[in-house]
């Protein structure tokens, strides 16, 4: 949010209006104040006055008192509105009220041991790089009986002469040239899909399926050693953030912001942060 204000400066000869421009960042309000004080020191002798600090403190106290009064008025208004009773409603309060039950939409579900999901006709598991789909078929099924089309954004799988078992759009795109399928023991079709984006967990294999809660995905630690340093660092960060969210604790990015704030506070002990509201 850009804030542009004009500050009047009185000189001994004649008054002049000098433009003051600064960008206000709600996450760093003190940075805005520092620019204000820099402007004052450059354009006036206000900060050289012996009473400058006292006058600034008085202005801050007045602003805080006004804020406190406004908050109190807001709370009192809400309390009065809550306690007030509509006569029409009071007259009909003895009548039973019908409450409509809101249907809760199903939310994300916990993944299976392979970080995927088990459906009625097939199951799927995943790593950051690949998705494996396992489809049980009648015993004795041979590869020539299988119809499998793997495109960048779509999968169609079934047996010849029958309705498709899977026919839908992928959750995310894949690399068709790096995807394979085969029939295992003549009773299971196994499909290996290579993800286009190998830094994202899929919530479902095909759109329209139940979605899993990717915050509960648990990568195998034994496979982290196989990743390059950059990818491994990203995966470990994702795992840390997932654990922190589950425990209601700040993520790595939030912890970093807190550290920056603590350093700033230690560098400015003259400032009072006791009533500061920091998001």
C-alpha positions in Angstrom: 0.0 0.0 0.0 1.6 3.3 -1.1 1.2 6.3 1.1 2.1 9.7 -0.2 1.8 12.7 2.2 2.9 16.3 2.1 4.7 17.8 5.0 4.7 21.6 5.6 8.0 23.0 6.7 8.2 26.5 8.1 11.4 28.4 7.4 12.5 31.8 8.6 11.8 33.4 5.3 8.5 31.9 4.0 6.6 28.6 4.4 7.2 25.9 1.8 5.5 22.6 1.1 7.9 19.7 0.4 6.6 16.4 -0.9 7.2 13.3 1.2 6.9 9.9 -0.4 7.3 6.6 1.2 5.8 3.1 0.7 4.1 1.7 3.8 4.7 -2.1 4.4 2.3 -3.4 7.1 4.8 -6.1 8.0 7.5 -3.4 8.8 5.8 -0.2 10.1 8.9 0.9 11.9 10.7 1.2 8.5 8.1 3.8 7.5 8.6 5.7 10.7 12.4 5.7 10.1 11.8 7.3 6.7 9.6 10.0 8.4 12.3 10.8 10.9 15.0 10.9 8.1 12.8 13.4 6.3 12.3 15.6 9.4 16.1 15.6 10.0 16.9 16.6 6.5 14.2 19.2 6.0 13.8 20.8 9.5 15.4 21.3 12.8 12.6 19.7 14.7 14.7 16.7 16.0 17.3 19.1 17.3 14.9 20.7 19.7 15.4 19.6 23.4 11.7 18.8 23.6 11.5 16.8 20.4 11.5 13.4 22.1 8.9 14.5 24.6 6.6 15.8 21.9 6.9 12.6 19.8 6.2 10.5 22.9 3.1 12.7 23.6 1.9 12.2 20.1 2.3 8.4 20.4 0.4 8.3 23.7 -2.4 10.4 22.2 -2.7 8.0 19.3 -2.7 5.0 21.6 -5.4 6.5 23.8 -7.5 7.3 20.8 -7.1 3.7 19.5 -8.1 2.3 23.0 -11.2 4.5 23.1 -12.2 3.5 19.6 -11.8 -0.2 20.4 -13.8 0.2 23.6 -16.6 1.9 21.7 -16.6 -0.9 19.1 -16.8 -3.6 21.8 -19.6 -1.7 23.7 -21.6 -1.3 20.4 -21.3 -5.1 19.7 -22.4 -5.9 23.2 -25.5 -3.7 23.0 -26.4 -5.2 19.6 -26.0 -8.7 21.0 -28.1 -8.1 24.1 -30.9 -6.3 22.3 -33.9 -8.5 21.6 -36.3 -8.1 18.6 -39.9 -8.0 20.0 -41.1 -10.1 17.1 -38.5 -12.7 17.7 -39.2 -12.7 21.5 -42.9 -13.3 20.8 -42.2 -16.3 18.7 -39.4 -17.7 20.9 -41.8 -20.2 22.5 -42.4 -21.8 19.1 -40.0 -24.6 18.1 -37.4 -23.5 15.6 -36.4 -25.7 12.7 -32.7 -25.8 12.2 -31.3 -26.7 8.8 -28.4 -29.0 9.1 -25.6 -28.0 6.8 -24.1 -30.8 4.9 -20.4 -31.0 5.5 -18.3 -31.6 2.4 -15.8 -34.3 2.8 -12.3 -32.9 3.5 -8.9 -34.3 2.7 -8.2 -37.8 3.9 -5.1 -39.5 5.3 -2.9 -41.2 2.7 -2.1 -44.9 2.6 1.4 -46.2 3.5 2.6 -45.3 0.1 1.4 -41.7 0.3 -1.4 -42.4 -2.1 -4.9 -43.8 -1.8 -6.7 -47.2 -2.1 -9.9 -47.0 -4.3 -12.4 -49.7 -5.1 -11.0 -50.6 -8.5 -7.3 -49.7 -8.1 -4.8 -48.0 -5.7 -2.0 -45.6 -6.2 1.2 -44.6 -4.3 3.7 -41.9 -5.0 7.2 -40.4 -4.4 8.1 -36.8 -5.3 9.2 -38.1 -8.7 6.8 -40.9 -9.6 3.3 -42.2 -9.2 2.6 -46.0 -9.3 -0.9 -47.2 -10.1 -1.9 -50.8 -9.4 -5.0 -52.2 -11.0 -6.2 -55.8 -10.1 -7.5 -57.8 -13.1 -8.9 -61.3 -13.6 -6.3 -64.0 -13.2 -4.8 -65.1 -16.5 -4.9 -61.6 -18.0 -2.2 -61.0 -20.7 -0.7 -57.8 -22.0 -2.4 -58.1 -25.4 -5.8 -57.9 -23.6 -4.9 -54.6 -22.0 -5.8 -51.2 -23.5 -3.6 -48.5 -21.9 -3.2 -44.9 -23.2 -1.0 -42.5 -21.3 -1.0 -38.9 -22.4 0.5 -35.8 -20.8 -2.7 -35.0 -18.9 -4.8 -38.1 -19.2 -4.9 -41.8 -18.5 -7.2 -44.4 -20.0 -6.9 -48.0 -18.9 -9.0 -51.1 -19.3 -9.5 -54.5 -20.9 -10.4 -55.0 -24.5 -14.2 -55.2 -25.1 -15.0 -53.8 -21.6 -15.6 -50.3 -20.1 -12.4 -48.5 -19.0 -11.3 -49.1 -15.4 -9.7 -45.6 -15.4 -10.5 -42.8 -17.7 -9.7 -39.3 -16.5 -7.4 -36.3 -16.2 -4.3 -36.5 -14.1 -4.0 -34.3 -11.0 -0.8 -32.9 -12.6 0.9 -33.6 -16.0 3.3 -36.4 -16.6 6.1 -37.2 -19.0 4.5 -39.8 -21.4 7.9 -40.9 -22.8 9.0 -41.9 -19.3 5.8 -43.8 -18.3 5.5 -47.6 -18.5 3.0 -50.3 -17.7 3.1 -54.1 -17.5 1.0 -57.1 -16.3 2.4 -58.7 -13.1 1.7 -62.4 -12.5 -1.2 -62.1 -15.0 -3.4 -60.6 -12.3 -2.2 -57.0 -11.7 -1.6 -54.1 -14.1 1.2 -51.8 -12.8 1.6 -48.4 -14.3 4.6 -46.2 -13.6 4.0 -42.5 -14.2 6.9 -39.9 -14.1 5.8 -36.5 -12.8 6.4 -33.4 -14.8 6.8 -31.4 -11.7 8.9 -33.5 -9.3 8.7 -31.1 -6.4 5.0 -31.5 -5.6 2.9 -34.2 -3.9 -0.3 -35.2 -5.7 -3.6 -35.0 -3.9 -5.1 -37.6 -6.2 -4.1 -39.6 -9.2 -7.1 -38.7 -11.4 -9.2 -35.6 -10.9 -12.5 -36.3 -9.3 -11.1 -38.9 -6.9 -11.0 -38.4 -3.1 -8.1 -36.1 -2.3 -5.5 -36.9 0.4 -4.1 -34.6 2.9 -0.6 -33.9 1.6 0.5 -32.5 5.0 0.3 -36.1 6.3 2.6 -37.5 3.6 5.6 -39.2 5.1 8.5 -39.7 2.6 10.8 -42.6 3.3 14.0 -41.3 4.9 16.0 -44.0 3.2 15.2 -42.5 -0.2 16.3 -39.0 0.8 20.0 -40.0 0.4 19.3 -40.7 -3.3 18.3 -37.1 -3.9 20.6 -34.3 -5.0 21.4 -31.8 -2.3 19.0 -29.1 -3.5 16.1 -31.4 -3.8 16.9 -33.1 -0.5 17.0 -29.7 1.2 13.6 -28.8 -0.2 12.0 -32.2 0.8 13.4 -31.9 4.3 12.0 -28.3 4.6 8.6 -29.6 3.4 8.7 -32.4 6.0 9.6 -29.9 8.8 6.8 -27.5 7.8 4.3 -30.3 7.7 5.2 -31.5 11.2 5.1 -27.9 12.5 1.6 -27.3 11.0 0.3 -30.5 12.5 1.5 -29.4 16.0 0.2 -25.8 15.5 3.8 -24.4 15.4 5.3 -21.8 13.1 6.8 -23.0 9.8 10.4 -22.4 8.7 9.5 -19.2 6.9 7.6 -17.9 9.9 10.5 -18.8 12.2 12.9 -16.8 9.9 10.6 -13.8 10.1 10.5 -14.0 13.9 14.3 -14.1 14.0 14.5 -11.0 11.8 12.1 -9.2 14.1 14.0 -10.2 17.2 17.2 -8.9 15.8 15.5 -5.6 14.9 14.1 -5.3 18.4 17.5 -6.0 19.9 19.1 -3.3 17.7 16.5 -0.7 18.8 16.1 -1.1 22.6 14.8 2.5 22.8 11.6 1.5 21.1 8.6 0.1 23.1 7.1 -3.0 21.5 4.9 -4.0 24.4 1.7 -3.0 22.7 2.7 -3.8 19.1 0.4 -6.1 17.2 2.6 -8.2 14.9 1.2 -10.6 12.3 
